[in-house]
Structure formats: C-alpha cells, structure tokens
C-alpha cells in the first residue's frame, strides 16, 4: 500500500460553547422536594430552596420543559423564576444550563455561585460541580458529585449527574451504571431512559439502547425528543429511512424541534441526496426562533454542502454565519465558525489560510467573556490546530514545537478530552514520519469517538497489515458518530478504504 499523505489529514472540531450534563443535550436540574437551607444532607432528595411559591412553580415548569429538551421555553421559565426570587440559586443554575450564549452561561453560573450560601447543602454541591465545569476543573467536579451521591443515594437526578460525568470521560460502562440507578429509583423518569439509551449506543449495545429508547417513547409519547433520540440510534445503525421517519414524527409534534431537521439533513446526505439534505437545512432555518438556532441551522447547511463536495458554497454560508454572529455580538460563535473555516482550509491543503482562520478564532474567543480557565483552553486549542497546520505545511520544526507545547499544557491543565488530543497529535507526527507502529499505539489512546482519528487509525493499521482491526476502525469511521461535524470531511475516504480492505 502507498504511505499515508498527511496533507490529506482532516482534523475538525466545531467549537460550540455549551456545557452539557448528559448525552443528547439532556439537561439535568435539581429535584423538587421542598426544604430549607439547613435541611439535613441525609434527605432522600436534593431540596429546592426558594422563599417564593411563584418562583418554585415557574422553576418546576422550566424543569419539565428542560427534561423534554425544550431549552428555549425552559430558559424563559427559569428567567421568570429568578425574577420572582432574585436569590434563587438553583434558578440561576438551570438558567445557566438552558442558556443560549456563552455570556448568558457565565453570567448565570456566577449568580448561582453568589447565591449558593442560602441554598441547601445538596444544592451547594450541585452548584460547586457546575462552577467546576465552567472552570474546566474535572477533579473538583467529580469530588462534588461523589459527595452529592454519597449524601443523596436515592435521588435519581444525582445519579444522572454522576452518569453524565462518566459519559464525558468516555467511561460509558460507569455511565450506564448510574443511569441505571436513576431509572431504578424512578422508572418513570424519562431523562434516565434517554441517557441510558445513549450510553448503551456508545458501547454499541444497540439492543439495549433500543429498549431504553422504547421506554422513553412509552413514558413521553407526545414529546418530540424521544422520537428524535430513537431516530439518532437508527441513523447510527444505518437504517436511514426509518431514522427519517422518526425525525418527522418529532417535527409533527413540535415543528420548532430543530435537532430533528438537522438529523433529516444528515440522513439525506448519508443517502447521497444532496438536494433533500439542503432542503431540510433550509426548513430548519425557517423554523429557527433565535440567533443560536439560526447558527445551528446554517451549520446544517454547511455540512450538507460539504457532504456534497461543494466547498465554495459551504464557505459562503460560513461567511453568513460569521456576519450574523457579529451582529448579535456573539464572539464565541464567531470563534467556532472561524475555527471551522480553518478546518475546511486544511482539507483543501491550504495551511496558511487555515492558520489565518485559527488566529481569528482565538482572537474572538479571547473577547467572548470567557473566564481565565476557558481562555487558557482556547489558547491550547489554537496550539493544537496550528500544530496540525504545520504538519500539513511540511514545517517539521513548527509541528514538533507546537506539539510539544500543546502536550505539556494539556497534561498539566487540560481536560480528559484534551489529554486524548495529546495522543492524537503524537499519532499524526508519528504517521507523518512513517512510524506506523507508534502512530497506531497513540491513536488507540486518543478519542475513539472522533471519526477523523478512526479513519487515520484504520489507515495506519492497514499499513501494518492489521487487516481485521483496520476493517473494524474503517467501518466505525464510515458509519458511526453520524452527528459529528467531522463526518463530511472524510466519509468518502473511509468508505473507499473499507471497500479496498474488504476486497483484499
């Protein structure tokens, strides 16, 4: 086989500043038992502390909406709740989770923290975990969640939060365990079934995932998200027509359910129907209710153009995204779009232009109102991206120095995701030097949900003669992680590699 041409490397990470507590955006909030701030930690459920009956009622309405992935409506209720009680710490907590912009998120986190002293002990631990997430401090997050579960082992939402933590660490077996606890505590808690389905899906336990999603639909037959979640599983399994059918059920229930339009667009792209994919993206844009939803819809349009190989059209939509984000003052979104444009340029082999976009992305993010921890992460991301650009430009000195810089910073201050990226960069460097054994070892320790990495890992293993492993990796690269923004960049290559490997 020919050696791998690193100029074809297709890294991609569309940065969306959203801190999610569970798979599929299932946002978790506190439970609803009344208690005062001095309630004992031995209480079965975490209390919700507010002096206002109006605020409590609005909060509970918002919680129900958030459970059903109605984020826009939920945000309105939480905003009304904190207006009714400006000291309502958990109101701000959930306002943060339902926020539509980075600035809103950090503002709500700060207010939750400022008012935490008046909340119950369990609420204070939940807020501490949220603050830790906002500061990229996963050790502090885990410590708070472990203490929370120890104090409230019979609270289903507490187990959900620890399950969500393990989900983020890609420890899906541990996530299944805690989501299972949540479902056992409250068999009618729809969010537990949803998250359980996603965790099983990540383990490729598709039968178990189907069972969980079927229960989710049974509990909430008149909500959109259960059908959307099941549709995503079907897309992951390659049953694109059935997936589209379930996405349409979700839209029939709620014509504003944006995620389902995106799912239809991806399905149509995977089927090779470029016009229908673009049509679904256009419908998503027409249904958008705010700048965030417009950005998501335009990203679906960009993805459909890239699936179809129309790079020029994709870049034009990106320019529109940038312009709209600038009008709304959303520097974080501008950073994400700029980084994405840089990745497109890498695909085209234009490392210099890619670096221009990556530099712009960093500039926007440093103006976006991030805290110090997130600004430092933005700088690390810039180093990661420009290290790959240097590899593509055949600038070995810059590639080596940036890789070393990123690795040192990520090992010292990075999240688990970033530490996996250390192995990703090391694998690319080794691959570029045709040290395929080392590359394969590093890729095995990198992000196994990253389609680009799976493709290159398959290619490296093919070079080493590990055909069975290469086929498995190429199959997952071509058919799994269907919602990944990386998929348009490499899917054809992955399919071609798979066809070649299975024909030998």
matplotlib code that plots the C-alpha trace (Angstrom):
import matplotlib.pyplot as plt

x = [0.0, 1.1, 2.2, -0.2, -0.1, -0.5, -1.6, -4.9, -5.3, -8.7, -8.9, -12.1, -13.6, -16.5, -16.3, -19.7, -19.6, -22.2, -21.7, -24.0, -24.7, -25.8, -25.9, -28.2, -28.4, -30.5, -30.2, -30.4, -31.6, -32.3, -35.2, -38.3, -38.8, -39.2, -36.6, -34.9, -31.2, -30.4, -32.0, -30.0, -27.8, -29.4, -32.6, -33.6, -33.8, -31.9, -34.1, -35.0, -34.6, -36.7, -38.9, -41.2, -44.1, -44.3, -40.6, -40.9, -43.9, -42.1, -38.9, -40.8, -42.4, -38.9, -37.5, -40.2, -39.5, -35.8, -36.3, -38.1, -35.3, -37.4, -34.5, -35.8, -39.1, -37.3, -34.9, -37.9, -39.4, -36.1, -35.6, -39.1, -38.3, -35.2, -37.1, -39.6, -36.8, -33.5, -31.8, -32.9, -29.6, -31.0, -33.0, -29.7, -28.2, -30.8, -30.8, -27.1, -27.8, -30.5, -28.6, -28.3, -25.0, -21.6, -22.1, -25.5, -24.0, -21.2, -23.4, -25.9, -23.1, -21.8, -25.2, -25.8, -22.5, -23.2, -26.5, -25.4, -25.0, -28.7, -29.3, -29.5, -26.3, -27.1, -27.8, -24.5, -22.7, -24.6, -23.6, -20.0, -19.9, -21.3, -18.7, -16.0, -17.3, -17.2, -13.6, -12.6, -11.8, -12.9, -11.3, -13.4, -16.5, -16.0, -15.3, -18.5, -20.6, -19.2, -20.1, -23.5, -24.2, -23.0, -25.4, -28.4, -28.1, -31.8, -32.1, -32.3, -31.1, -28.0, -27.1, -27.9, -25.2, -22.6, -23.5, -23.1, -19.7, -18.6, -20.2, -17.9, -14.9, -16.0, -16.4, -19.7, -19.9, -19.9, -22.4, -24.7, -24.4, -25.5, -28.2, -29.5, -29.6, -31.6, -34.1, -34.4, -35.1, -37.8, -38.9, -41.0, -38.1, -37.8, -34.4, -32.8, -34.1, -32.8, -29.3, -29.3, -30.1, -27.2, -24.7, -25.6, -25.4, -21.9, -21.0, -22.6, -25.1, -27.8, -30.5, -30.2, -30.3, -33.4, -35.1, -34.2, -35.5, -38.7, -39.3, -38.5, -41.2, -43.6, -43.2, -43.5, -45.4, -46.4, -43.0, -40.5, -37.2, -38.0, -38.5, -35.5, -33.3, -34.6, -34.1, -30.4, -29.9, -31.4, -29.1, -26.1, -27.3, -27.5, -31.3, -31.6, -35.2, -36.6, -34.5, -36.0, -39.5, -38.9, -37.4, -40.5, -42.6, -40.7, -41.3, -45.0, -45.3, -43.2, -42.4, -39.7, -37.7, -34.5, -32.4, -34.8, -34.4, -30.6, -31.0, -33.0, -30.4, -27.6, -29.6, -30.3, -26.6, -25.6, -28.0, -26.5, -29.5, -27.8, -30.8, -33.0, -30.3, -30.1, -33.9, -34.0, -31.4, -33.5, -36.5, -34.5, -33.5, -37.1, -38.1, -35.3, -36.5, -33.3, -29.7, -28.5, -31.0, -30.1, -26.5, -27.3, -29.4, -26.8, -24.2, -26.5, -26.5, -22.7, -22.4, -24.8, -22.7, -19.5, -21.1, -21.9, -18.3, -19.3, -16.7, -17.3, -21.0, -20.0, -17.6, -20.2, -22.6, -19.8, -19.3, -23.1, -22.8, -19.9, -21.8, -24.9, -22.9, -21.1, -24.5, -25.6, -22.3, -21.7, -17.9, -17.9, -19.9, -17.6, -14.7, -16.3, -17.2, -13.7, -12.1, -14.4, -13.4, -9.8, -10.5, -12.1, -8.9, -6.9, -9.0, -8.1, -4.4, -4.1, -2.3, -1.5, -5.2, -6.2, -3.8, -5.4, -8.8, -7.4, -5.8, -9.1, -10.9, -8.5, -9.0, -12.7, -12.7, -10.4, -13.0, -16.0, -16.2, -14.6, -13.1, -9.4, -9.7, -11.6, -9.3, -6.4, -8.2, -8.9, -5.2, -4.4, -6.9, -5.2, -1.9, -3.4, -4.9, -1.8, 0.4, -1.6, -1.5, 2.3, 2.3, 0.3, 2.6, 5.6, 7.1, 8.6, 10.2, 6.9, 5.0, 7.3, 7.5, 3.7, 3.0, 5.4, 3.8, 0.3, 1.2, 2.9, 0.0, -2.7, -1.0, -0.8, -4.1, -6.2, -9.4, -9.7, -10.7, -7.5, -5.3, -6.6, -5.7, -2.1, -2.1, -3.9, -1.1, 1.6, 0.0, -0.1, 3.5, 4.5, 2.3, 4.0, 7.4, 6.0, 6.4, 3.1, 3.5, 3.9, 1.1, -1.2, -0.4, -1.1, -4.3, -5.5, -5.3, -6.9, -10.6, -12.4, -15.5, -13.6, -14.3, -11.2, -9.0, -10.8, -10.1, -6.4, -6.2, -7.7, -5.2, -2.2, -3.4, -3.8, -0.2, 0.8, -1.1, -3.7, -6.5, -9.2, -8.6, -8.4, -11.7, -13.4, -11.9, -12.9, -16.4, -16.8, -15.2, -17.7, -20.9, -20.7, -20.7, -23.2, -23.8, -20.1, -19.3, -16.1, -18.0, -18.4, -14.6, -13.6, -16.6, -15.9, -12.2, -13.3, -15.8, -13.1, -10.7, -13.2, -14.1, -10.4, -9.8, -12.8, -11.9, -8.4]
y = [0.0, 3.6, 5.5, 8.0, 11.5, 13.8, 16.6, 14.9, 15.0, 16.3, 17.4, 19.2, 20.4, 22.8, 24.6, 25.2, 26.8, 24.7, 22.7, 19.7, 17.4, 14.4, 12.7, 14.2, 17.5, 16.0, 18.9, 17.9, 20.1, 19.7, 17.7, 19.4, 18.5, 21.5, 22.1, 24.9, 25.8, 24.0, 20.7, 17.6, 16.0, 12.7, 13.7, 11.3, 14.0, 17.2, 20.1, 23.2, 26.3, 29.4, 31.6, 32.3, 30.0, 31.7, 31.1, 27.5, 26.9, 28.6, 26.6, 23.3, 24.3, 25.1, 21.8, 19.8, 21.7, 21.1, 17.4, 17.3, 19.2, 22.3, 24.6, 27.9, 27.6, 26.3, 29.3, 31.6, 29.9, 29.9, 33.6, 34.3, 32.2, 34.2, 37.4, 36.3, 35.4, 37.1, 35.0, 31.6, 29.8, 26.8, 29.0, 30.5, 27.1, 25.9, 29.2, 28.5, 25.1, 26.4, 29.5, 30.2, 32.1, 31.9, 35.3, 34.2, 30.9, 32.5, 35.2, 32.7, 30.5, 33.5, 34.4, 30.7, 30.8, 34.2, 32.9, 29.4, 30.2, 30.4, 27.1, 23.6, 21.6, 19.3, 22.3, 23.8, 20.7, 20.8, 24.4, 23.6, 20.9, 23.4, 26.0, 23.4, 22.6, 26.3, 26.3, 23.1, 21.5, 17.9, 16.8, 19.3, 18.4, 14.7, 15.4, 17.4, 14.8, 11.9, 13.8, 14.6, 10.9, 9.8, 12.2, 11.5, 8.0, 7.7, 10.8, 9.8, 13.2, 13.0, 9.7, 11.3, 13.9, 11.4, 9.3, 12.4, 13.0, 9.5, 9.9, 12.9, 10.8, 8.1, 5.7, 4.5, 1.4, 3.6, 5.9, 3.0, 2.0, 5.4, 6.0, 2.5, 3.6, 6.6, 4.5, 2.0, 4.8, 6.3, 4.1, 6.9, 9.4, 9.9, 11.5, 8.4, 6.3, 8.8, 8.9, 5.2, 4.7, 7.0, 5.3, 1.9, 3.3, 4.5, 0.9, -0.3, -2.2, -1.4, -3.8, -2.4, 1.1, 0.3, -1.0, 2.2, 4.5, 2.4, 3.0, 6.7, 6.9, 5.0, 7.5, 10.6, 9.6, 13.2, 14.8, 15.2, 14.2, 10.5, 10.1, 12.2, 10.1, 6.9, 8.4, 9.1, 5.5, 4.3, 6.6, 5.2, 1.7, 2.7, 2.5, 5.9, 5.7, 4.6, 7.3, 10.0, 8.6, 9.1, 12.5, 13.5, 12.2, 14.6, 17.5, 16.7, 17.0, 20.2, 22.0, 24.0, 21.0, 22.0, 18.9, 16.7, 18.9, 18.5, 14.8, 14.5, 16.6, 14.3, 11.2, 12.5, 13.4, 9.9, 8.5, 10.8, 13.0, 16.4, 18.5, 16.9, 17.4, 21.1, 21.3, 20.0, 22.6, 25.3, 24.1, 24.2, 27.8, 28.8, 27.3, 29.0, 31.2, 32.9, 33.6, 30.3, 28.2, 30.1, 29.4, 25.7, 25.6, 27.3, 24.8, 22.0, 23.8, 23.9, 20.2, 19.3, 21.3, 19.6, 16.1, 17.0, 18.3, 21.9, 23.6, 27.1, 27.0, 25.8, 28.7, 31.2, 30.0, 30.2, 33.9, 34.4, 32.7, 35.0, 38.1, 37.2, 36.3, 39.6, 41.5, 39.7, 40.3, 36.5, 36.4, 32.7, 31.7, 33.7, 31.8, 28.5, 29.4, 30.8, 27.5, 25.5, 27.6, 26.9, 23.2, 23.5, 25.1, 22.3, 19.9, 21.9, 21.7, 25.5, 25.5, 29.3, 30.2, 27.7, 29.4, 32.8, 31.4, 29.7, 33.0, 34.8, 32.1, 32.7, 36.4, 36.1, 33.7, 35.9, 38.7, 36.4, 36.9, 33.6, 33.1, 32.6, 28.8, 28.9, 31.5, 29.2, 26.3, 28.5, 29.1, 25.4, 24.6, 27.2, 25.5, 22.1, 23.3, 25.2, 22.2, 20.2, 23.1, 23.0, 19.3, 19.8, 22.7, 20.3, 22.6, 19.9, 22.3, 24.2, 21.0, 19.5, 22.6, 23.2, 19.6, 19.7, 22.9, 21.6, 18.3, 20.0, 22.4, 19.8, 17.3, 20.0, 21.8, 20.0, 18.1, 14.4, 15.4, 17.5, 14.7, 12.4, 15.0, 14.7, 11.2, 12.4, 14.9, 12.4, 9.9, 12.3, 13.2, 9.5, 8.8, 11.7, 10.1, 6.7, 5.3, 3.5, 1.3, 4.3, 6.1, 3.1, 3.0, 6.7, 6.5, 3.7, 6.1, 9.1, 9.9, 6.8, 8.8, 11.0, 10.0, 11.6, 9.8, 6.5, 6.9, 7.5, 4.8, 2.4, 3.6, 3.1, -0.4, -1.2, -0.2, -2.6, -5.5, -5.5, -6.0, -7.1, -4.2, -1.8, -3.0, -2.5, 1.0, 1.9, 0.7, 2.8, 5.7, 5.5, 4.5, 5.7, 9.1, 10.3, 13.6, 14.5, 17.7, 15.9, 13.3, 15.3, 15.7, 12.0, 9.8, 9.1, 8.2, 5.9, 4.1, 3.7, 2.3, -0.1, -1.3, -1.8, -3.7, -6.0, -6.7, -8.0]
z = [0.0, -0.5, 2.5, 4.0, 2.8, 5.8, 3.5, 3.4, 7.1, 8.0, 11.6, 12.7, 15.9, 15.6, 18.9, 20.4, 23.9, 25.6, 28.8, 28.7, 31.6, 29.6, 26.2, 23.6, 25.4, 28.2, 30.7, 34.4, 37.1, 40.8, 42.2, 43.5, 47.2, 49.4, 52.1, 53.8, 53.5, 56.7, 55.6, 56.6, 53.9, 54.7, 52.9, 50.2, 47.5, 47.0, 48.0, 46.0, 48.1, 47.5, 49.6, 46.6, 45.7, 42.4, 41.7, 42.7, 40.3, 37.5, 38.2, 38.1, 34.8, 33.5, 34.8, 33.0, 29.8, 30.1, 30.8, 27.4, 25.6, 25.2, 26.0, 24.7, 26.6, 29.7, 29.7, 29.7, 32.8, 34.7, 33.8, 35.2, 38.3, 39.2, 38.5, 41.1, 43.6, 42.7, 45.4, 43.8, 43.4, 41.6, 39.3, 38.1, 38.0, 35.5, 33.7, 33.0, 31.6, 29.3, 28.2, 24.6, 24.6, 26.4, 28.0, 29.4, 30.7, 32.6, 34.0, 35.3, 36.8, 38.7, 40.1, 41.1, 43.0, 44.5, 46.0, 46.9, 50.6, 51.0, 49.3, 50.8, 51.2, 48.2, 46.0, 47.0, 45.8, 42.5, 42.1, 43.0, 40.3, 37.8, 38.7, 38.4, 34.9, 34.0, 35.1, 33.3, 36.7, 36.3, 39.5, 41.5, 39.6, 40.4, 44.0, 44.4, 42.6, 44.6, 47.8, 46.4, 45.6, 49.0, 50.6, 48.4, 47.0, 46.4, 44.3, 40.6, 39.3, 41.4, 39.8, 36.4, 37.1, 38.0, 35.0, 32.8, 34.2, 33.3, 29.9, 29.3, 30.3, 27.8, 30.7, 29.3, 31.4, 34.6, 32.9, 32.3, 35.9, 37.2, 34.6, 35.5, 39.2, 38.2, 36.2, 39.0, 41.6, 39.3, 36.4, 35.0, 34.9, 31.1, 31.2, 32.7, 29.9, 27.3, 28.7, 29.3, 25.6, 24.5, 26.9, 25.5, 22.0, 22.7, 23.8, 20.6, 22.7, 20.2, 21.5, 25.0, 23.5, 21.6, 24.8, 26.7, 23.9, 23.6, 27.3, 26.7, 24.0, 26.2, 29.0, 26.8, 23.7, 22.9, 23.2, 20.3, 21.9, 22.4, 18.7, 17.9, 20.2, 18.6, 15.2, 16.0, 17.1, 13.8, 11.8, 13.8, 12.8, 9.1, 8.9, 7.3, 6.1, 9.5, 11.1, 8.9, 9.7, 13.4, 13.0, 11.1, 14.0, 16.3, 13.9, 13.6, 17.4, 17.5, 14.3, 16.1, 17.2, 15.5, 16.1, 14.0, 10.9, 11.3, 11.7, 8.5, 6.6, 7.7, 6.8, 3.3, 2.9, 4.0, 1.4, -1.2, -1.6, -1.6, -2.6, 0.1, 2.7, 1.8, 1.8, 5.4, 6.4, 4.9, 6.8, 10.0, 9.3, 8.6, 12.0, 13.9, 16.8, 17.9, 16.7, 18.3, 16.3, 13.2, 13.7, 14.1, 11.0, 8.9, 10.2, 8.9, 5.5, 5.6, 6.4, 3.6, 1.2, 2.4, 2.1, -1.5, -2.1, -2.6, -0.6, -2.1, -1.1, 2.4, 2.9, 1.7, 4.4, 6.9, 6.0, 6.6, 10.0, 10.9, 9.8, 11.8, 14.9, 14.7, 14.5, 17.7, 19.4, 19.9, 19.8, 21.0, 17.9, 15.7, 17.2, 16.4, 12.9, 12.2, 13.5, 11.3, 8.3, 9.2, 9.2, 5.7, 4.5, 6.0, 4.0, 0.9, 1.9, 2.4, 5.8, 5.6, 5.1, 7.8, 10.3, 9.5, 10.5, 13.6, 14.6, 14.2, 16.2, 19.1, 18.9, 19.0, 21.9, 24.0, 23.5, 24.3, 28.0, 28.9, 32.4, 32.7, 32.6, 29.3, 27.8, 28.5, 26.9, 23.8, 23.6, 23.9, 21.2, 18.9, 19.5, 18.7, 15.5, 14.3, 15.1, 12.6, 10.1, 10.4, 9.7, 6.5, 5.5, 6.0, 8.6, 10.8, 13.3, 13.9, 14.0, 16.6, 18.8, 18.8, 19.5, 22.5, 23.7, 23.5, 25.1, 28.1, 28.6, 28.2, 30.5, 33.2, 32.8, 30.2, 30.5, 29.7, 26.1, 25.7, 27.1, 24.5, 21.9, 23.1, 21.7, 18.6, 17.8, 18.7, 16.4, 13.5, 14.0, 14.0, 11.0, 9.1, 9.9, 8.7, 12.2, 11.9, 14.9, 17.2, 15.4, 16.0, 19.7, 20.1, 18.2, 20.4, 23.3, 21.6, 21.2, 19.9, 19.1, 16.6, 13.0, 11.6, 14.1, 13.4, 9.7, 10.2, 12.8, 10.2, 7.6, 9.9, 10.9, 7.2, 6.7, 9.5, 8.0, 10.9, 8.4, 10.8, 13.1, 10.1, 8.8, 12.2, 12.5, 8.9, 9.5, 12.6, 10.8, 7.9, 9.8, 13.4, 15.1, 12.5, 14.2, 14.3, 12.4, 11.2, 9.1, 5.9, 5.6, 5.5, 4.9, 1.2, 2.0, 4.8, 2.6, -0.1, 2.4, 3.7, 0.2, -0.5, 2.7, 2.3, -1.3, -0.5]

ax = plt.figure().add_subplot(projection="3d")
ax.plot(x, y, z, "-o")
ax.set_aspect("equal")
plt.show()
